[in-house]
Amino acid sequence: MAVSQDRFEIKFRLSDGSDIGPKSFPPTTSIATLKQSILAQWPKDKEYGPRTVKDVKLISAGKILENNRTVGECQSPLCDLPGGVTTMHVVVQPPTAENEKKVAGDAKQNKCVCVIL
């Protein structure tokens, strides 16, 4: 990750190619805090935005970052250039899990059986 005087410059790339940031974070910032920052800055015009931190996955250098890790622990010496901006990819879990449960519950109530003798 890009380091500038003990701070990391990070921008977040969304699935449609638009970006949030760049913004500067200290190395002790947790990944969960980064996700909260993404939620706060999420563009209001986007469909299917994340509702909670659990809906967001951050990927850096091909690895999914865990909430309990810090930015400093997740740095990659191969990918991060001094003075540059690190791009983390944001993946949002679609809200289909709740809808599928509702549809499955409705399907059980609306069963129709035909028997031809």
Residue pairs with C-beta under 8 A, 6 or more apart in sequence:
1 8
1 9
1 10
1 60
1 71
1 74
1 75
1 76
1 79
1 80
1 86
2 8
2 9
2 10
2 80
2 81
2 82
2 83
2 84
2 85
2 86
3 27
3 75
3 80
3 82
4 24
4 83
6 26
6 27
7 24
7 25
7 26
7 27
8 24
8 25
8 26
8 27
8 29
8 71
8 72
8 75
8 86
9 22
9 23
9 24
9 84
9 85
9 86
10 21
10 22
10 23
10 24
10 25
10 34
10 71
10 85
10 86
10 87
10 88
11 19
11 20
11 21
11 22
11 23
11 85
11 86
11 87
11 88
12 19
12 20
12 21
12 34
12 38
12 58
12 87
12 88
12 89
12 90
13 19
13 87
13 88
13 89
13 90
14 20
14 43
14 46
14 90
15 90
15 91
15 92
16 46
18 43
19 87
20 38
20 41
20 42
20 43
20 90
21 41
21 85
22 85
23 37
25 33
25 34
25 71
26 71
27 70
27 71
27 72
27 75
28 70
28 71
28 72
29 70
29 71
30 67
30 68
30 69
30 70
30 71
31 58
31 65
31 66
31 67
31 68
31 69
31 70
31 71
31 74
32 53
32 67
32 68
34 58
34 71
34 88
35 53
35 56
35 58
35 67
36 53
38 50
38 56
38 58
38 90
39 50
39 52
39 53
39 56
42 49
42 50
43 49
48 92
48 94
48 95
49 92
50 56
50 92
50 93
51 95
53 67
54 93
55 92
55 93
55 95
56 90
56 91
56 92
56 93
57 64
57 65
57 90
57 91
57 92
57 93
58 64
58 65
58 88
58 89
58 90
58 91
59 65
59 88
59 89
59 90
59 91
60 74
60 76
60 79
60 86
60 88
60 89
61 76
61 78
61 79
63 74
65 74
65 88
79 86
80 86
